[in-house]
Amino acid sequence: MILAVDVQYLNESAHVAGIAFDSWEDEEAQKEYTSFVKKVEPYEPGFFYKRELPCILALLEEFSLKPNVIIVDGHVYLDGKSRPGLGKRLYDALVDKPEIIGVAKKSYADLESGHEIFRGKSKKPLYITTTGNLELAKSSIKNMFGKNRIPVLLKQVDQLCREEANKSKHTDSVNAAGV
């Protein structure tokens, strides 16, 4: 199983989404997962993983997920090979050691060249880092379903996350109004 994950924050809480699929070319997710984390760490520049990692771990634990590959929105290595980012810290936290692939929309300052892929007609690259084979990871993400820069399933996990957060915002505002 391949699992793509994303997190959406609301003040001190977060919604975590995951979508599972079997093949890089799949058009649709086989299964969707969502979790709510009541308390998250505040954003701290340079230490993003402190906020995001517990959320991803909560999703994996809540649903007892043991994927072969996890795709994170961000970097595995900030420099491409040794400086740990969110993905490497996730890898280190997991006992079963699935491959982690980071897909980032922006390059990190220290990221060496060779991590870029271009999808569709986009002139903007995606930046790929991994705990596994870089060329295979780049090829896998490049071949994911969809014609645009962001593969369909990665866009779907982002949207699922946002939808859950928006439902929560609406519920909170209704509760606050006493309706």
SERO-4910 file (N, C-alpha, C, O; in steps of 0.05 Angstrom, whole numbers):
BEGIN
 pado doro    nc1    nc2    nc3   cac1   cac2   cac3    cc1    cc2    cc3    oc1    oc2    oc3
  Met    A     17    -24      0      0      0      0     18     25      0     38     26     14
  Ile    A     10     44    -15     22     71    -16      3     89     -1    -21     88     -6
  Leu    A     13    106     16     -4    124     32      7    153     28     30    158     34
  Ala    A    -11    170     19     -4    199     17    -17    213     41    -41    208     46
  Val    A     -2    230     55    -13    243     79    -10    273     76      8    284     62
  Asp    A    -28    287     90    -26    317     92    -39    326    118    -56    311    129
  Val    A    -32    350    126    -42    361    152    -52    389    147    -39    405    133
  Gln    A    -75    396    159    -86    423    158    -89    432    186   -102    418    202
  Tyr    A    -79    456    192    -80    466    220   -103    486    224   -109    502    206
  Leu    A   -114    485    248   -134    504    258   -125    513    285   -129    499    305
  Asn    A   -112    536    287   -102    546    313    -84    525    326    -62    520    316
  Glu    A    -94    513    348    -77    494    363    -84    465    357    -74    447    370
  Ser    A   -102    460    337   -110    433    330   -103    428    300    -95    446    286
  Ala    A   -107    403    292   -101    396    264   -119    374    254   -128    357    270
  His    A   -124    374    229   -137    352    215   -116    339    197   -101    352    183
  Val    A   -115    313    199    -96    297    184   -112    279    165   -132    267    172
  Ala    A   -102    278    140   -115    261    120    -95    242    108    -71    249    105
  Gly    A   -104    219    101    -88    200     86   -105    186     65   -128    180     70
  Ile    A    -93    181     42   -106    166     22    -88    143     14    -64    146     10
  Ala    A   -100    119     12    -85     95      5    -91     86    -23   -114     88    -32
  Phe    A    -70     77    -36    -73     66    -63    -51     45    -68    -32     44    -53
  Asp    A    -55     28    -88    -37      6    -93    -16     11   -114      6      1   -113
  Ser    A    -23     27   -134     -5     31   -157      0     61   -162    -18     77   -158
  Trp    A     23     67   -171     30     95   -177     12    107   -198      8    131   -199
  Glu    A      1     90   -216    -16    100   -238    -46    101   -230    -62    109   -247
  Asp    A    -53     93   -206    -81     93   -197    -94    121   -201    -82    141   -195
  Glu    A   -119    121   -210   -134    145   -214   -149    153   -189   -155    177   -185
  Glu    A   -156    133   -173   -172    138   -149   -160    124   -125   -146    104   -127
  Ala    A   -165    136   -102   -156    124    -77   -173     99    -71   -197     99    -77
  Gln    A   -161     80    -58   -176     56    -49   -190     62    -23   -212     52    -18
  Lys    A   -177     78     -7   -188     83     20   -179    111     29   -157    120     23
  Glu    A   -196    125     44   -189    151     55   -190    149     86   -207    135     97
  Tyr    A   -172    163     99   -171    164    128   -169    193    137   -155    209    124
  Thr    A   -182    199    159   -179    226    171   -178    223    201   -191    206    213
  Ser    A   -162    240    213   -159    241    242   -159    270    251   -154    289    235
  Phe    A   -166    274    276   -166    300    288   -147    300    311   -148    283    329
  Val    A   -128    319    312   -109    321    334   -116    347    349   -114    369    337
  Lys    A   -123    344    374   -132    367    390   -111    388    396   -116    412    395
  Lys    A    -87    379    401    -66    397    410    -41    393    393    -29    371    393
  Val    A    -32    413    379     -7    412    363     12    433    372      4    454    384
  Glu    A     37    428    367     58    447    374     55    473    357     46    471    334
  Pro    A     62    496    367     62    520    351     83    518    329    103    503    331
  Tyr    A     79    532    307     98    532    285    124    545    295    124    566    308
  Glu    A    146    531    289    172    541    296    190    539    272    196    517    262
  Pro    A    199    562    260    215    561    236    239    542    240    254    544    260
  Gly    A    243    525    220    265    507    221    259    481    235    275    462    235
  Phe    A    237    480    249    229    456    264    200    448    258    185    440    276
  Phe    A    193    450    232    166    443    223    158    415    232    135    410    238
  Tyr    A    177    396    232    171    368    238    158    366    266    143    347    271
  Lys    A    166    383    285    155    382    312    125    385    312    111    375    330
  Arg    A    115    399    293     86    404    291     72    383    274     51    373    282
  Glu    A     84    375    252     71    357    233     74    327    240     56    312    237
  Leu    A     98    320    250    103    291    255     83    278    274     73    257    268
  Pro    A     77    290    297     58    277    315     30    273    302     16    254    308
  Cys    A     23    291    284     -3    288    270     -3    264    252    -22    248    252
  Ile    A     18    261    236     20    238    218     21    212    234      8    192    227
  Leu    A     36    212    255     38    188    272     11    181    284      4    158    287
  Ala    A     -5    201    291    -32    197    303    -50    183    282    -64    164    289
  Leu    A    -49    192    257    -65    179    236    -56    150    232    -74    132    231
  Leu    A    -30    145    231    -21    118    227    -29    100    250    -37     77    246
  Glu    A    -27    110    274    -35     94    298    -65     89    299    -73     67    305
  Glu    A    -80    110    295   -109    108    298   -121     86    279   -139     71    287
  Phe    A   -110     84    255   -120     64    236   -102     40    233   -106     24    215
  Ser    A    -82     38    249    -62     15    248    -51     12    220    -50    -11    210
  Leu    A    -43     33    208    -34     33    180     -4     25    179     12     35    195
  Lys    A      2      7    161     30     -2    157     36     -2    127     39    -23    114
  Pro    A     37     22    114     42     24     86     71     16     79     89     17     96
  Asn    A     75      9     53    102      4     43    116     30     37    141     32     39
  Val    A    100     50     28    110     76     21     92     97     33     68     95     32
  Ile    A    104    119     44     88    142     53     98    166     38    122    171     37
  Ile    A     80    181     27     86    206     13     79    229     31     56    232     40
  Val    A     98    246     38     93    270     54     95    295     37    109    296     17
  Asp    A     80    315     46     81    342     34    104    357     47    101    370     67
  Gly    A    128    354     35    152    367     46    176    351     38    176    336     19
  His    A    197    355     53    223    343     47    230    320     66    223    321     89
  Val    A    243    299     55    255    278     72    281    288     82    287    286    106
  Tyr    A    298    298     64    324    310     71    324    338     61    317    343     38
  Leu    A    332    357     77    331    385     70    353    391     49    351    410     33
  Asp    A    375    376     50    396    380     31    397    358     10    414    359     -8
  Gly    A    378    340     11    376    319     -9    389    292      0    383    272    -12
  Lys    A    406    293     21    420    268     27    425    263     57    427    240     65
  Ser    A    428    284     74    435    278    101    421    296    122    417    286    145
  Arg    A    414    320    116    402    338    136    372    331    139    357    336    120
  Pro    A    363    320    162    336    309    164    315    330    163    316    351    175
  Gly    A    294    324    147    270    339    146    247    323    158    252    302    171
  Leu    A    223    331    153    199    317    163    200    287    156    195    270    173
  Gly    A    205    281    130    204    253    121    224    235    135    218    212    142
  Lys    A    248    245    139    269    229    153    261    224    182    265    203    193
  Arg    A    250    245    194    242    242    222    218    223    225    216    208    244
  Leu    A    200    222    205    179    203    204    190    175    201    183    156    216
  Tyr    A    209    172    183    222    146    179    235    136    205    232    112    212
  Asp    A    249    153    218    262    146    243    243    138    265    249    122    283
  Ala    A    219    150    265    199    144    286    184    118    281    171    108    300
  Leu    A    185    107    257    170     83    251    187     58    254    210     57    245
  Val    A    176     38    266    190     12    270    193     -3    244    214    -14    239
  Asp    A    172     -4    227    173    -20    203    188     -8    180    191    -22    159
  Lys    A    196     16    181    214     30    161    203     29    132    217     18    115
  Pro    A    180     40    127    171     42     99    188     63     85    200     80     98
  Glu    A    188     62     59    201     83     44    185    109     48    160    108     47
  Ile    A    198    131     52    185    157     54    194    173     30    218    176     24
  Ile    A    174    184     16    180    202     -7    169    230      0    145    232      7
  Gly    A    185    249     -2    177    277      3    172    290    -24    189    289    -42
  Val    A    149    303    -26    142    319    -50    137    347    -41    118    353    -27
  Ala    A    155    365    -48    154    393    -40    149    411    -63    159    406    -85
  Lys    A    134    432    -59    128    452    -80    150    472    -82    153    486   -102
  Lys    A    166    475    -60    188    494    -60    214    479    -52    213    461    -36
  Ser    A    235    489    -63    261    478    -56    270    489    -29    264    512    -22
  Tyr    A    284    472    -13    296    482     11    323    494      3    335    485    -16
  Ala    A    332    514     17    356    529     10    380    512      5    395    517    -14
  Asp    A    384    491     20    407    473     18    403    449     -1    421    433     -3
  Leu    A    380    447    -13    375    424    -30    392    425    -55    392    444    -71
  Glu    A    408    404    -59    425    402    -82    409    397   -107    386    389   -106
  Ser    A    420    403   -130    405    400   -155    401    370   -161    415    353   -149
  Gly    A    382    364   -179    377    337   -186    352    325   -173    346    302   -178
  His    A    338    341   -157    314    332   -143    289    341   -156    267    335   -147
  Glu    A    291    356   -178    268    368   -191    255    349   -211    269    333   -225
  Ile    A    228    350   -212    214    337   -234    194    357   -244    184    375   -230
  Phe    A    187    355   -269    167    372   -281    144    354   -291    149    333   -304
  Arg    A    120    361   -284     96    346   -292     78    363   -309     77    388   -305
  Gly    A     65    351   -328     47    365   -345     61    387   -360     84    384   -369
  Lys    A     48    409   -363     60    432   -377     71    453   -358     78    475   -366
  Ser    A     72    446   -332     82    465   -312    111    472   -317    128    455   -323
  Lys    A    117    497   -313    145    507   -314    157    506   -286    181    510   -283
  Lys    A    141    500   -266    150    499   -238    155    470   -231    137    453   -235
  Pro    A    178    464   -220    183    436   -212    171    428   -185    163    446   -170
  Leu    A    169    402   -181    165    391   -154    192    381   -146    209    374   -162
  Tyr    A    198    381   -120    223    373   -109    220    347    -94    204    346    -75
  Ile    A    234    326   -102    230    300    -92    255    292    -75    278    295    -84
  Thr    A    250    282    -51    271    271    -34    259    245    -23    235    241    -21
  Thr    A    277    227    -15    268    200     -7    287    186     11    311    192     12
  Thr    A    277    167     26    294    149     41    304    126     24    321    110     31
  Gly    A    292    123      0    299    102    -19    315    112    -42    331    130    -39
  Asn    A    310    100    -65    324    107    -90    312    132   -102    288    132   -108
  Leu    A    328    153   -105    317    179   -114    306    177   -143    284    187   -148
  Glu    A    320    164   -161    310    163   -188    284    148   -190    266    155   -205
  Leu    A    281    126   -175    256    111   -174    234    128   -162    211    127   -172
  Ala    A    240    142   -141    220    160   -128    211    182   -148    187    187   -150
  Lys    A    230    194   -161    223    215   -181    205    204   -203    185    216   -211
  Ser    A    213    180   -213    197    167   -234    169    161   -224    149    164   -239
  Ser    A    167    150   -200    141    143   -189    122    167   -187     99    166   -195
  Ile    A    132    189   -176    116    213   -173    109    225   -201     87    234   -206
  Lys    A    129    225   -218    124    235   -246    102    220   -260     87    231   -276
  Asn    A    101    193   -255     82    176   -269     55    174   -255     37    159   -264
  Met    A     51    188   -233     25    187   -220      4    199   -238     10    216   -255
  Phe    A    -21    190   -235    -43    199   -252    -47    229   -250    -45    241   -228
  Gly    A    -53    241   -273    -60    269   -275    -41    284   -294    -18    276   -298
  Lys    A    -53    305   -306    -38    320   -326    -24    345   -315     -8    358   -328
  Asn    A    -31    352   -290    -21    377   -278      4    373   -261     13    350   -257
  Arg    A     15    395   -252     39    394   -235     35    376   -211     53    360   -205
  Ile    A     13    379   -198      7    362   -174     -9    338   -183    -30    341   -194
  Pro    A      1    314   -177    -14    290   -184    -42    290   -171    -46    301   -149
  Val    A    -62    278   -184    -89    278   -175    -92    268   -146   -106    280   -130
  Leu    A    -79    246   -139    -82    235   -112    -69    252    -91    -79    253    -68
  Leu    A    -48    267    -97    -36    285    -78    -54    309    -74    -56    320    -52
  Lys    A    -66    318    -96    -85    340    -93   -110    331    -77   -121    347    -61
  Gln    A   -118    306    -81   -141    296    -67   -136    295    -36   -154    301    -21
  Val    A   -112    286    -28   -107    285      1   -106    313     13   -115    317     36
  Asp    A    -96    332     -2    -96    360      7   -125    370     10   -132    383     30
  Gln    A   -142    364    -10   -170    373     -9   -185    360     14   -201    373     27
  Leu    A   -180    334     18   -194    320     40   -187    333     67   -205    337     84
  Cys    A   -163    339     70   -153    352     95   -167    380     99   -177    386    120
  Arg    A   -167    395     78   -180    422     79   -210    420     84   -221    435     99
  Glu    A   -223    400     71   -252    397     75   -258    390    105   -277    401    116
  Glu    A   -242    373    116   -246    366    145   -242    390    162   -257    395    181
  Ala    A   -222    406    156   -217    430    172   -240    450    169   -248    463    188
  Asn    A   -250    453    144   -272    472    139   -297    463    154   -312    479    164
  Lys    A   -302    437    155   -326    426    170   -323    434    199   -342    442    212
  Ser    A   -299    431    209   -293    437    237   -297    467    243   -308    474    263
  Lys    A   -288    484    225   -291    513    228   -321    519    229   -330    535    246
  His    A   -336    507    211   -365    512    210   -379    503    235   -396    517    246
  Thr    A   -372    479    244   -383    468    269   -376    486    293   -393    492    310
  Asp    A   -351    495    294   -343    513    316   -358    539    316   -367    549    337
  Ser    A   -363    551    292   -377    576    290   -406    573    297   -418    590    309
  Val    A   -418    550    289   -446    544    296   -448    541    326   -467    551    339
  Asn    A   -430    526    338   -430    521    367   -426    547    382   -439    552    403
  Ala    A   -408    564    373   -403    590    386   -427    608    385   -432    624    403
  Ala    A   -443    606    363   -467    623    360   -490    611    376   -511    624    379
  Gly    A   -487    587    386   -508    575    402   -531    564    385   -553    561    395
  Val    A   -525    557    360   -545    546    342   -548    517    346   -564    504    332
***
